[in-house]
Amino acid sequence: MTTHALQFTLEAVDDSAVVGQSFLAVDGTGAPAVAYVIGTAAGAAVRVARRQNGHWTHEDTGGFAAGDDVRISLSFDSGGVPHVAYLDRDSGNAIFGTRRDDASWSLEAIPTQAGLIVRSAADVSMQIEPNLNDPPFADTPTVGYRDAFNGDSAAVARKIGGSWQISGVDAPSDARTGLSLAFDSSAGLRLAYFQGFDDGSPVIPQPLKLAQEEVSDAEDPHPPTFVNGVIDPDMRAAESVSMARGLFSKVLVAYADVRTRTVRAWSSSLGSEPRIEVVAEGADANGPRFPSAAGDPHQTLFIAYLDDGQVVLASRGPAGWTSQPVATGDGWPSLEFGKDGTAHLAYGTRTLMYARGAVSPG
């Protein structure tokens, strides 16, 4: 399939001292929403903006994020209720939040330590399990994180019947450099994460790993078990990682290598061998960084990233990856596609911005 450049229209979402990071999701009606962090006198507060009837609304969740180094998460359930997850500034705990009917937010700490004790966590990533008419597991809050108390081991927490069930994903690795969780279109669960400690040198490996939930024939497969393996052994100085949600026959992991100043993509598809490709190269420490991976309804792969003050969108065509500039920006971009093929992109410029993209004629 031939890919075409997307034509974007831009609009401001919030000018309230936006700290930098954002996470965009599309609800069941195709409307975008963004979870992001604003600076307040009390700290970095978590806010959610939704675009409805052509206008943006803004709600403060009451939570305070740990800053701008760990991406927050936003996801909708099948009833259109938004949920957020992030790392708490004061306690270091993983926090899960749900919007109530009265527009207030309910926040709770997610247990670590096999679900028995709440300890500090890192690299929180959340998605609501897709509703595929498979009760009781549809619409299950699912959170990936690193258990900082237990040697920084990767884990998944699922809220089943009002209580959290914890599953180990990998052994302790002393790594705090990125984790991303995503369901595919059939509710298959995967996590991408780095293992090892970044000492700033090109010597110590920091490989990229991929974990996949094992399919169980049991009547109650939760809590799940995972199989994992290294998919890029050559990483040495990882910064951030992003997995595309909702793909059918493909897997896409985008990640930044600060040693080589590149954004890279690991992808696989049915019937083909996985491949690792350089998506973009930068000339200095200002880019490319902070990739956000997504796929459109035609399974075309896209990665948005920040490169020296520009938000850039890359797409994977028959000849490889090509990039187009979208706008000036200096905050983490977040990319998602609607079911109609519309691209939705959020990014920061100290003002939170939104870009809506469609394929240009011809």
C-alpha positions as CSV (number, residue, x, y, z in Angstrom):
1,M,0.0,0.0,0.0
2,T,1.3,3.5,-0.9
3,T,1.4,5.9,2.0
4,H,0.4,9.6,1.6
5,A,1.5,12.6,3.5
6,L,-1.0,13.7,6.2
7,Q,-2.4,17.2,6.2
8,F,-2.7,18.6,9.7
9,T,-4.8,21.4,11.2
10,L,-3.6,22.7,14.6
11,E,-5.4,24.1,17.6
12,A,-4.5,25.0,21.2
13,V,-5.9,22.8,24.0
14,D,-4.6,24.4,27.2
15,D,-2.1,27.2,27.9
16,S,-1.9,26.6,31.7
17,A,1.8,26.2,32.1
18,V,1.9,22.7,30.6
19,V,5.0,20.8,31.8
20,G,5.7,18.8,28.7
21,Q,4.5,15.2,28.6
22,S,1.0,14.2,27.3
23,F,-0.9,11.0,26.4
24,L,-3.6,11.1,23.8
25,A,-6.4,8.5,23.4
26,V,-9.5,8.4,21.2
27,D,-12.9,7.5,22.7
28,G,-15.6,5.2,21.2
29,T,-17.1,8.1,19.3
30,G,-13.8,9.0,17.7
31,A,-13.2,12.1,19.8
32,P,-9.7,12.8,21.2
33,A,-8.8,13.2,24.8
34,V,-5.4,14.1,26.4
35,A,-4.0,13.4,29.8
36,Y,-1.2,15.8,30.6
37,V,0.7,17.5,33.4
38,I,0.5,21.2,34.4
39,G,2.6,23.1,36.7
40,T,0.9,24.4,39.9
41,A,2.0,25.9,43.2
42,A,1.4,22.4,44.8
43,G,3.3,20.5,42.1
44,A,2.9,18.8,38.8
45,A,-0.9,18.1,38.6
46,V,-2.6,15.7,36.3
47,R,-5.3,17.1,34.0
48,V,-7.5,15.6,31.3
49,A,-8.8,17.5,28.3
50,R,-11.6,16.2,26.0
51,R,-12.7,17.6,22.6
52,Q,-16.5,17.4,22.4
53,N,-18.7,19.3,20.0
54,G,-15.7,21.1,18.6
55,H,-14.6,22.5,22.0
56,W,-12.1,21.4,24.6
57,T,-13.1,20.8,28.2
58,H,-10.6,20.5,31.1
59,E,-10.8,18.5,34.3
60,D,-8.3,18.3,37.1
61,T,-8.0,14.8,38.5
62,G,-6.7,15.8,41.9
63,G,-3.5,13.8,41.4
64,F,0.1,15.0,41.3
65,A,2.5,13.3,38.9
66,A,6.2,12.6,39.5
67,G,7.3,15.1,36.9
68,D,8.2,14.9,33.2
69,D,10.4,11.8,33.0
70,V,7.7,9.1,33.0
71,R,4.8,9.1,30.5
72,I,1.3,9.1,32.1
73,S,-1.4,6.9,30.5
74,L,-5.0,7.5,29.4
75,S,-7.6,4.9,28.3
76,F,-11.3,4.6,27.8
77,D,-13.6,1.7,28.7
78,S,-16.5,0.6,26.5
79,G,-18.8,2.9,28.3
80,G,-16.8,6.0,27.4
81,V,-15.4,6.5,31.0
82,P,-11.8,7.8,31.0
83,H,-9.1,6.3,33.3
84,V,-5.6,7.5,34.0
85,A,-2.4,5.9,35.5
86,Y,0.8,7.7,36.5
87,L,3.6,7.8,39.1
88,D,2.8,9.8,42.2
89,R,5.1,12.6,43.0
90,D,5.2,12.2,46.8
91,S,4.9,8.5,47.5
92,G,6.4,7.0,44.3
93,N,3.4,4.7,44.1
94,A,1.6,3.8,40.9
95,I,-1.8,5.5,40.8
96,F,-4.9,4.5,39.0
97,G,-7.7,7.0,38.5
98,T,-11.3,6.8,37.2
99,R,-13.7,9.6,36.4
100,R,-16.9,9.5,38.4
101,D,-20.4,10.4,37.1
102,D,-20.2,13.8,39.0
103,A,-17.0,14.7,37.0
104,S,-14.8,14.1,40.1
105,W,-12.0,11.5,40.0
106,S,-11.4,8.5,42.2
107,L,-7.7,7.8,42.8
108,E,-6.1,4.7,44.3
109,A,-2.6,3.3,44.8
110,I,-1.9,0.1,42.9
111,P,-0.4,-2.7,45.1
112,T,3.0,-4.1,44.3
113,Q,4.6,-7.0,46.2
114,A,2.2,-9.7,44.9
115,G,-0.7,-7.4,45.6
116,L,-0.2,-7.4,49.4
117,I,1.7,-4.2,50.0
118,V,1.9,-0.8,48.2
119,R,5.5,0.0,47.5
120,S,7.2,2.5,45.2
121,A,7.0,1.8,41.4
122,A,8.4,3.2,38.2
123,D,7.6,3.4,34.5
124,V,3.8,3.1,34.8
125,S,1.9,2.2,31.6
126,M,-1.9,1.4,31.5
127,Q,-4.6,0.4,29.1
128,I,-8.2,-0.8,29.7
129,E,-8.6,-4.3,28.2
130,P,-10.7,-4.1,25.0
131,N,-14.3,-5.1,25.3
132,L,-14.6,-8.1,22.9
133,N,-17.8,-9.5,24.5
134,D,-15.6,-11.7,26.7
135,P,-16.9,-11.1,30.3
136,P,-15.7,-10.9,33.0
137,F,-12.3,-9.7,31.5
138,A,-13.5,-7.1,29.1
139,D,-12.9,-3.5,30.4
140,T,-10.3,-4.7,32.9
141,P,-7.9,-2.0,34.1
142,T,-4.4,-3.4,33.2
143,V,-1.3,-1.6,34.4
144,G,2.3,-2.4,33.7
145,Y,5.0,-1.1,36.0
146,R,8.4,-1.8,37.6
147,D,8.3,-2.9,41.2
148,A,11.0,-0.6,42.5
149,F,11.1,-2.3,45.9
150,N,11.7,-5.8,44.4
151,G,14.9,-5.1,42.5
152,D,13.0,-3.2,39.8
153,S,11.2,-6.3,38.3
154,A,8.6,-5.8,35.6
155,A,5.0,-6.6,36.7
156,V,1.4,-6.4,35.5
157,A,-1.6,-5.4,37.8
158,R,-5.1,-6.3,36.7
159,K,-8.2,-5.2,38.6
160,I,-10.6,-8.2,38.7
161,G,-13.8,-8.1,40.8
162,G,-12.7,-5.0,42.7
163,S,-9.2,-6.2,43.7
164,W,-5.8,-6.1,42.1
165,Q,-4.1,-9.2,40.8
166,I,-0.4,-9.0,40.3
167,S,1.7,-11.0,37.8
168,G,5.4,-11.0,37.5
169,V,6.7,-10.4,33.9
170,D,10.5,-10.6,34.3
171,A,13.2,-11.0,37.0
172,P,14.8,-8.0,38.7
173,S,17.0,-6.0,36.3
174,D,17.9,-2.7,38.0
175,A,16.5,-0.8,35.1
176,R,14.4,2.4,35.1
177,T,14.5,3.4,31.5
178,G,11.1,2.7,30.0
179,L,8.2,0.3,29.8
180,S,5.1,0.4,27.5
181,L,2.0,-1.9,27.7
182,A,-0.4,-2.4,24.8
183,F,-3.3,-4.7,23.8
184,D,-3.7,-5.7,20.2
185,S,-7.1,-5.8,18.4
186,S,-7.8,-9.3,19.8
187,A,-6.9,-8.3,23.4
188,G,-3.5,-9.9,23.3
189,L,-1.3,-8.2,25.9
190,R,2.4,-7.3,25.4
191,L,5.0,-5.2,27.2
192,A,8.1,-3.7,25.8
193,Y,10.9,-2.6,28.2
194,F,14.6,-2.2,28.6
195,Q,16.7,-4.4,30.9
196,G,19.9,-3.4,32.5
197,F,21.5,-0.2,33.9
198,D,22.5,2.7,31.7
199,D,25.9,3.8,33.0
200,G,26.3,6.4,30.3
201,S,29.0,4.4,28.4
202,P,28.8,2.4,25.2
203,V,30.0,-0.8,27.0
204,I,27.2,-2.0,29.2
205,P,24.3,-3.5,27.2
206,Q,20.7,-2.4,27.8
207,P,18.7,-4.7,25.6
208,L,15.2,-4.1,24.5
209,K,12.8,-6.9,25.6
210,L,9.3,-8.0,24.6
211,A,7.0,-9.9,26.9
212,Q,3.8,-11.5,25.7
213,E,0.9,-13.0,27.7
214,E,0.6,-16.7,27.4
215,V,-2.7,-18.0,26.1
216,S,-4.4,-20.3,28.6
217,D,-7.1,-22.8,28.2
218,A,-8.1,-22.5,31.8
219,E,-11.6,-21.1,32.6
220,D,-9.9,-18.3,34.6
221,P,-6.6,-17.3,33.0
222,H,-6.0,-14.4,35.3
223,P,-3.5,-13.6,36.7
224,P,-1.7,-14.2,33.4
225,T,1.8,-15.6,32.8
226,F,4.2,-14.2,30.4
227,V,7.0,-15.3,28.1
228,N,9.7,-12.7,27.3
229,G,12.9,-12.4,25.2
230,V,15.4,-9.9,23.9
231,I,14.4,-8.3,20.6
232,D,17.2,-5.7,20.2
233,P,20.4,-6.8,21.9
234,D,22.4,-3.8,20.7
235,M,20.9,-1.1,22.8
236,R,23.4,0.7,25.1
237,A,21.7,4.0,26.2
238,A,17.9,3.8,26.1
239,E,15.7,6.7,26.8
240,S,12.0,5.9,26.1
241,V,9.8,3.2,24.5
242,S,6.3,3.2,23.0
243,M,4.1,0.3,21.7
244,A,1.3,0.8,19.2
245,R,-2.1,-0.2,20.5
246,G,-4.8,-2.1,18.7
247,L,-2.9,-3.5,15.7
248,F,-4.3,-6.7,14.2
249,S,-1.5,-8.6,12.5
250,K,1.5,-6.4,13.4
251,V,3.5,-5.4,16.4
252,L,5.4,-2.0,16.5
253,V,7.8,-0.8,19.2
254,A,9.4,2.6,18.9
255,Y,12.3,3.6,21.0
256,A,15.0,6.2,21.4
257,D,18.7,5.5,21.6
258,V,20.5,8.6,23.1
259,R,24.0,7.1,22.4
260,T,23.5,7.0,18.6
261,R,20.9,9.8,18.6
262,T,18.4,7.8,16.7
263,V,14.8,6.7,16.9
264,R,14.5,3.0,16.1
265,A,11.6,0.7,15.3
266,W,11.2,-3.0,16.0
267,S,8.3,-4.4,14.0
268,S,6.9,-7.8,13.2
269,S,4.0,-9.1,11.1
270,L,2.4,-12.4,10.4
271,G,4.4,-14.5,8.0
272,S,7.5,-12.2,8.1
273,E,10.7,-12.1,10.2
274,P,10.9,-9.2,12.7
275,R,13.0,-6.3,11.7
276,I,14.9,-3.4,13.4
277,E,15.1,-0.1,11.4
278,V,16.5,3.3,12.1
279,V,13.5,5.7,11.7
280,A,15.4,9.0,12.2
281,E,18.9,10.2,13.0
282,G,19.7,13.4,14.9
283,A,22.7,15.7,14.8
284,D,22.7,16.6,18.5
285,A,21.2,15.8,21.9
286,N,18.0,17.7,21.0
287,G,16.7,14.8,18.9
288,P,15.2,12.7,17.8
289,R,13.5,11.7,21.1
290,F,10.3,10.6,22.8
291,P,8.7,8.5,20.1
292,S,5.0,7.6,20.1
293,A,4.0,4.5,18.0
294,A,0.6,4.0,16.4
295,G,-1.0,2.2,13.5
296,D,-3.9,3.3,11.3
297,P,-6.9,1.1,10.3
298,H,-5.0,-0.1,7.3
299,Q,-2.2,-1.4,9.5
300,T,0.2,1.3,8.2
301,L,2.8,2.0,10.9
302,F,3.5,5.5,12.2
303,I,5.8,7.1,14.8
304,A,5.7,10.6,16.0
305,Y,8.8,12.0,17.7
306,L,10.5,15.3,18.7
307,D,13.5,16.4,16.8
308,D,15.3,19.7,17.7
309,G,12.2,21.7,18.4
310,Q,10.0,20.1,15.7
311,V,7.3,17.5,16.0
312,V,7.8,15.0,13.2
313,L,5.7,12.2,11.9
314,A,7.3,9.1,10.3
315,S,5.3,6.5,8.3
316,R,6.4,3.0,7.1
317,G,5.9,2.5,3.3
318,P,7.1,0.0,0.8
319,A,10.5,1.7,0.6
320,G,11.0,2.2,4.3
321,W,10.4,5.0,6.7
322,T,9.7,8.6,5.5
323,S,9.2,11.6,7.7
324,Q,7.2,14.9,7.5
325,P,7.4,17.9,9.9
326,V,4.1,18.6,11.6
327,A,4.7,21.7,13.8
328,T,7.1,23.5,16.2
329,G,7.0,21.8,19.6
330,D,9.1,21.0,22.6
331,G,7.1,18.4,24.6
332,W,6.5,14.7,24.3
333,P,4.2,13.9,21.4
334,S,1.4,11.3,21.6
335,L,-0.2,9.8,18.5
336,E,-3.3,7.8,18.0
337,F,-5.6,7.0,15.0
338,G,-9.4,6.9,15.0
339,K,-11.3,4.1,13.3
340,D,-12.0,6.4,10.4
341,G,-8.2,6.8,9.7
342,T,-7.9,10.3,11.2
343,A,-4.6,11.0,12.9
344,H,-4.8,12.6,16.4
345,L,-1.6,14.1,17.8
346,A,-0.9,16.0,21.1
347,Y,2.3,17.8,21.9
348,G,3.6,20.6,24.1
349,T,4.9,24.0,23.4
350,R,4.4,25.2,27.0
351,T,0.9,25.3,25.6
352,L,-0.7,21.9,25.0
353,M,-1.4,21.6,21.3
354,Y,-3.5,19.2,19.2
355,A,-3.0,18.3,15.6
356,R,-5.7,16.6,13.5
357,G,-4.4,14.9,10.3
358,A,-6.1,13.4,7.2
359,V,-4.6,12.0,4.0
360,S,-4.2,14.8,1.5
361,P,-5.8,14.5,-1.9
362,G,-3.8,12.5,-4.4
